[in-house]
Amino acid sequence: MSATEKLLLHSCCAPCLIAPYQELKAEAVNVSVLWYNPNIHPVTEYRQRLQTLKDFAEREGFPLIVKDDYGLRDFVKAVVDRLNSRCGHCYRLRLETVAKTASENGFDAFSSTLFYSKYQNHELLKEIAEEMAATYQVSFFYRDWRELWDEGTRLSREAGMYRQKYCGCVFSEEERYLKRKQA
């Protein structure tokens, strides 16, 4: 991607953004960031992640688009009868929003920090992102940032960022708690 092209990068949180952002910044990519995460629970977690991202955006000086839609009820209604496939629904919500926003606002491409997480279903993410690129006629910028995981962890800790312990949805929090309880 050239410095003259504009990338809209969805971010689930600042700790997942920091290493990919530093890499893109070093490559002189023109990055704007989108916050849209209606899956995050509880609302205090949602607010903490959003504030941490706002603080990072202010510090780094990149444009931040905030779609502040705490959508727990709608998210739970959509996945309650298909909990084992909930992640696909969640990916689709966020990737569709970033692709549509990119298309409507003159961005050349879109991507997501979900491609940074070693805990996400990378292939499903990529499949949905490619579908959204075709639907909204905007390029999908693919980058596998999982190799930056340790670097991002280090950078976010050094920056004193709030670091969450689960992906965000109430069901992943439950899974984390149950695993901890079994140990």
N, C-alpha and C positions, 0 to 999 in steps of 0.2 A: 504494500500500500504506500502511495507517495504522500509526501507532506501536504500536498494540495488537496488530497482527497479527505473527506470527512467521515469519521467512524463514530457511530453511536454504540457505546458499550454498556449493556445492562450490567448492573452490579447488585449482587445479593448482599454484600457487606464490604466495608472498607478493608478488612484483613484479606479477603479474597481478591480485592482489586489491587492492592499495593504493588505486588511483584509484576503482574501483567502491565499495569500502568507504567511502572518504571521502565520496563522493556519497550513498550510502545513509545514512550517519551524519548528514550535513547535513539529510537529509529525515526524520530521526528514525525510520528503519525499525529494527525490532528484529531484528538480524542475529546468527545463529550460523553458524559456518563448519564445513564438513566436509572433511577430508582423506581422499581415497581415490584413489590413482593407481598401480595395479598395473602400468602400462605403463612406468614410468620405469626407465631403465637408464643406467649401472651402479648397483649398490646404493649406492655412495658418492654419486652424484648424487641418488638417492632420499633418502638420509639428510640431505644438505645442504639440499635443498629443504624437507624436513619441518622441520628445525631452524630454518630461516629463518622459516617460517610460525609455528612455536611462539613464537619470539622476538617476532614482530609481534603475535600474539594476546596475549601477556603484556603487551607495551607498551600496546596499545590496550584491553585488558580485555574482549574479546569471548569468548564461549564457543566452544571448539574441540573438535569431535568428531574423533578420530583413528581411522581404520580402517587400522591399520598392517599392510598385507598386501603385502609385496614379491612380486608375482606374475609375475615375468619368464617363468618356464617355461610357465605356463598361458597367458599372453598370446601368447607366440611360437607355441605349439602351435595356438592358435586362429586365428592370422593367416597362418601360414607358406604355406599354399596359396592365399592371396588377398591378397597384399601390396598390390595397388592399391586394395583396399577396406578396408584395416586401420584407417583412421581412423574409419570408421563403427562398427566393432566396439569400438574404444576409447571413442568417445563413448557408445555404448550401455552399456558396463560402468559408466562413471562416472555417467551420468545416471540409470540405473536404480537404482544404489546411493543416490544422493542423494534421488530421489523416494520410494523405499521407506523410507528412514530418516526422511524428513520425515513420511510418512504414519503410520508406526508410533510416532512420538514427538510427535504433536500440533502439528506445524508447519502453518501455513496455506498455505505455498507453498514452492517450491524454485526454484533457478536455479544458474548456474555461471559462474565467471570465464572459462570457455572462450569466452563471448560477448564478452569483452574483446579477445581475440587477433585481430589482423588476418591471422594465418596459418592460422586454422582455417576449415573449411567451414561458414559461418554458417547457411546454409539447411538443411543436413543436421542440424546441431546442433538447430536449432529444431524440425524435423520429429520427431526422436527424443525431444526433451523433451516435446513435445505428446503423443506416444504414451505416454510414461511417466506423464504427468499423468493420462491417461485410465485407464491400467492400475492405478495406485495411488490413484486418487481424491483427488488433492491438486493444488492449483493450480500452474501453471507461471508464474512471474514472469518475463516477458520484458522484457529491456532490452538494447539494442545499445550496448555500451560501447566499441566500437572507436574512437569519436571521442575517447576519453580516453587513447589510446595514448601520445601524447607526454607528457601530464601524468603518467601512471603511470610512464613511464620516468624522468622528472625526479624525481618523489617517491621512487621506489625507490633511485635513485642517491644522492639527498640523505640518505636513511635508512641508507645503507651496506649495503643488502641484497645478498645473493648473487644475481647475475643469470645465469641459464643461457643457453646459446646455441642451444638446440634444444628442440623440444616435449617430448622426454623419451624416446621409444621408440628402441630401437637402430637402427631403420630411418631415422628422421629424423636421427639422429646420422651415419649413413652418408651420407645425402644431403647434409648440411652439409659433411662432409669432402670428398666428391667434387666439390661445387661449388667449394670453396676450392682444391682441387687443380687444377681446370681453369682457374681465373682466373690 
